[in-house]
Amino acid sequence: MSLSQSLLLQAPISATPCIPILPEGELHKLNHGLALGRVHQACGSARHRLALWLAAQTTGPVFWIAPKWNTEQLNPCGMMSFINPGRLILVQPKSAKDILWSMEEILRSGASPLAIADIPESPALTPVRRLHLAAEKGGKTGNSAPIGLLLTPGTEGAQGVETRWHLAPDHNGSTGTWRLHRLRARMAPEQGWYVKQEKSKKLPRVSGIIKDNNNLKA
């Protein structure tokens, strides 16, 4: 059999299941969400908001891992417009090394569709690889493969993550507007979008594409 014949007989490659970043994002070419069974990164001053947007599009418990010494704590009243605070299971490790260890164990168990780790700095490549393997295994033990989301304060990229996103308020826009940027993705280019919250909607909507990609993190 020739190579061309064998390629024709191969089954089509199915798209990787994803959680969309925001509803109706495909209308503005934001059709590349967060792949299940993988680890992703979010940075920027509004990264915690992005994590809540993702959590709102899942069902079941969501694990939120943050160091015990972190002075910034989640406010249940502030998240009620997105999700029921009772869905969040807070984990507060006493040491930095236990943050990623906790995330690895949660992903491996498959007990939650989303595990979020608020970490003080970007991890090395080896821990990220371990998280990927744990998420893949969690997909075999749970109902579906879980997602790991790393929240980092700076814009430094974590090696090995599937995608990297940046969210910050749009200071040139009206109240309730943000600038969302995809800084890295294996199957999509860098791109930025304007995001706006509508009073009648639970989650914000993508309102347009940022055409100037030379200043993605502005």
N, C-alpha and C positions, 0 to 999 in steps of 0.2 A: 504494500500500500504506500502511495506517495505521501509526502508531507502535506500537500494541499488537501488530499482526500481525508487524511487523519484529522486535520483541523476542522474540516466541514462536519465530521462526525462527532466532534466533541460537544458535550452539553454546554449551553450558554452559561456564562459566569453570572451568578446572582449577585445583586447589589447587597452590600453589607448593611444590616439593619442599623438604624441610627435614631437618636433622639434629636429632633430639630432644635436649633438654637432658639427660634421664635416661630410662632404660627405665621403662615403665609409668607415666610421668608423666600420661598421659591419664586414669588412674583418679582423679586428684585435680585435674582441670581444668588440668593443665599440658600441653596439647596444642598449644601454640604454640612450636615449636622455632626453630632458626636457619635462615632461608631461604638456599638455595644462591644463589650469584652476588651476594651482598650482603656488606656490612661491618657487624660488630656490635661492641659494647663490653662489657667485663667489668671491674668494679671491686670494691673490698673487699679485706680482708686475705687472703682465700682465693681470689683471682682466678686464681692459677696452677693451683690444684687444679681449678677449673672448666674451664680450658683443657685439662687432661689428661683430664678426663671426656669432653670433646668429641672429643679426639684418639683416645680408645679406641674410639669408635664410627665411625671411618673406617678405610680401608685405604690402604696405600701410604705414601710419605714425607710427613712433616709438617715444615714450615719454622718454626723458632722464631728470631725476630729480636730481638736485645737489644743495647743499646749496649756497646761494648767496655769502657767505663769502669765498667760496672755491677758493684758489689761482690757482689751476690747472684747466684750461679750455680746452675744446675739440678744436682740430685744424681741421677745415674742410678739409684742404689740406691733412692731414694725414689719413683721413677716406675715401677719394675718391676712393681708390683702392678696398674698400669693398662695400660701399653703397653711394648713392647720398646724400650729406649732407642736401639737401632740404627735405628729408624724416624725419629728426629729428625735433621734437618739444621740445625745451629746457624749462624746468620749474625750476625756482630758488627761492625756498621759503626763507623767511627771518628768520624763526625760525626752530630749529631742529624738533619740533613736527609736523610741517607742511609738512615735507618731506614724511613721511609715510601716512599722511592724503591725500596728493596729489596723491600718488600712489594708495591708496584705492579707491579714487573717479574715477581715470582713469580706473582701472581694472573693477570696477562695471559698468561703462558705456559701456564697450565692444567696444569702438571706436578704439582701437589699438590692434594689435596682441601681442605687447611686450611693457612692461613698465619697465624701468630700474631706480633704485634709488641708487645713489652714496652716501652712508651714512658714517658718521665718526666712528660708532661703531655698533656692532651687536645689534639688537632689542630684546626685551623681547618676551616671548611666546605669550602673549595676542595680541599684535599688529600683529604678524605673522598669528595668527588664523584669525584675521579680514581680512587680505589680502587674505587668502585662500577663505574665504566666498565671498569676493568681486569678485575674479576671477571666481568663480563658477557662480555667478549671471551674470557676464559679458558674460559668454558663452550662457546665455539664451536670452540676448538682442542683442548681436552682431552676426557676421557670424560664429565665432568659439570662443572657450574659450581662453582668453588671458593668457599670461605668465607674472609673475612678477619676476624680477631678482634683487636681492640685492647685491650690490658691497661693500665689507668691506675691510679695509686696512690690518687687521691682520688675523691670522688663527683661531681665536676664532669662534666657531660655533654658528650660530643663532638657537635657539630652534624652533622646529616645521617645519623647511623648508623641502621641498620634497627631494631635493638633494643639495649637497655642492661640489663645484669644486675648484681646485687650479691650476693656470696657471702661469708659470714663465719661463724666458729664460733658455735654456740648455747651460750653460757656457762651458760645455765640448764638445759641438757640433759645427757645422759650423754656419755661419750667417743665420738667418732665421729659427732657430730650437727652439722648446720649449718642456717643460715637463708638460703634463696635467695629473692631478690626480683627480680621483673621491674619495672624502673623506667620503661621506655619500650618501646612497640611500636606499630607503625602500626595493627595490627588486633586489639589486645588491651589490656585495662586493666591498671593497676598491680595487682600481687598478690604475696603472699609464701607460701612453703612451708617446712615442716620437712623436712629431708633426713637420713636415717640410714644409716650403713654397717652392713651385715650381714656377718658373718664368712664366710658361705658364698657371697657374691656378689662378683663383680669390681667392679661399680659400685654405688654407694649407691642407695637407693630413696626416693621421695617418701613421707613418712609422714603428712602432713596439711597443711592449709591454715592459714596465719596469718591470723586473723580481724581483727586490729587493723592496718589499713592506714595508720593515722596515724603510725606509727613504723616505716616500712619498712626503714630502714637500721640499726636497733638490733642 
